Amino acid sequence: MARLRKQLPSHLGAGELHYRGFTGTVDYEIQGEPSALRLGPARLRGFLTTTPEVAAEAFRAGEAELKLQDGARFRITLIGHSEGADVAYFEMRV
């Protein structure tokens, strides 16, 4: 019998991305509830949608800060991007 994983709720919104040399608006989707994230090794995953150029530059930067629609700020680590795509994948932590 296959073991089912608990499905985390999606948290959608428009936020502000900041990395060295750039600050701008992006759309994001996070798997899980960001307000429940506490200091420690736990992380949430998600992706951001923007222009292909910004997505590529953010991925190259590696680290960024994402300000959510509700004003909360989180450090993110960019973990994936396909050349020419407008999506970059990230992990977030407190």
N, C-alpha and C positions, 0 to 999 in steps of 0.2 A: 504494500500500500504506500502510495506517495505521501510524503509529509508536506502539508501545506504551510506556507509562510504567512504570517500576519501581514495584511496589506496596510501600509501606512497611508494616511490621508495626504492628498496633494495640497500644497499651499502655493497659490498663484498670486502674482501681482506685478506691478511695475516699480522698479527701484532705481537706485543710483549706484553705479559701479565706479570705483576709484582704484586706479593703479598708477604707478609712476608715469607721469606725463599725460594722464587722461582722467577725466571725470565726466560721466554722461549717463543718460537714461537707458535702461535695459528692461526687458521683460524677463521674469524668472518663474521657475516651478521647482519647488522643494518637496521631496518625499519625506513627510513627517512634520511635526509641529515645532517651528523654531523657538517659540517661547518656552518649550519644555527642555531645551538643550542646556546642560549644566557644564560647569568647568570640569575638565577631565578628558579622557581619551575618546569619549563618544562623539560621533560625527553624523551629520545628515548629508545626503547627496541630493544633487539637483542639477539643473541646467539653466543657462541664460540664453536669451535670443536677442541679437543685435545685428549690426552690419557684419559682413564677412571679415572686413578689415579689423574692426574692433575685437571680434571674437578671436582672431588669429593673434593680435597683439596682446590681448589679455592672457591667452594660453602661453605665449612666449614669456610674459612677465612672471608667470607661475603663481604669484601671490597677489591678492587684491582684497579690497574691502567692499562689501555689499550692504547698502542701506536699504532696508525693506520698506514697503509701503507704509507700515505702521511706525516707522522711525527707528526701529532697532537696527543696530550695526553688527555685522559679523565678519570675521576674517574668513576668506575662502582660499582654497588651494585648487587651481585649475588642473584637472587630471585628464582631459581629453578634448580634442578638436580635430575635425577633418578639414584639410585645406580646401578653401572655397565655400565652406558651410557657414551659416549664420548662427550656429549653436556651439557653445562651449560648455563642457561638463565640469562640475566642481564638487568638492567636499567642503562643508562648513563646520566651524567649531567656535567655541566661545573664546 
